Amino acid sequence: MHSGVAYFIVFFVIVISVFVTLFFKYELEQMFREKKSVIAFHICNLIITFMVSVGAYAVMTVYLLEESFELFPSTIILLLVILPIYILGHFAFEKYKFAYQKYRTTENEKVIVLNEKYLKKKRSAKFKQYNALAKDDSGHTAGKSRRRLK
């Protein structure tokens, strides 16, 4: 009963860890301008998630539940929990990545498709006020510098 509670709490730790590591993987791929998913990032993400989950489970069983911690059975169970969550999280993140990408490029860095969702986003109220002031400028002094006004 107590180990079930520990696995339930570690499940939430795994979900948070998976999405944080996938976010960092996405940012690293953008920084290195990788077109395809890099397998090394996936392996690092799985190792990081595994280490976090084993640590969380060990702390839960030893310190909070005051039971003995057995590494081998808990390792197998945690891996069986991590892999489906990571795979589902990866597919969800890939769908999110392509849905909110500003544009897509070809091999020679030419923009081929602009994302319409990105173009339809609301503009800030500051820009509306700025544009309204520019349109109402009857003296045509909005674009001139102060030195020219004198």
Beta strands, then each sheet from edge to edge (+ up, - down):
strand 1: 103-105
strand 2: 111-114
sheet 1: 1+ 2-
end
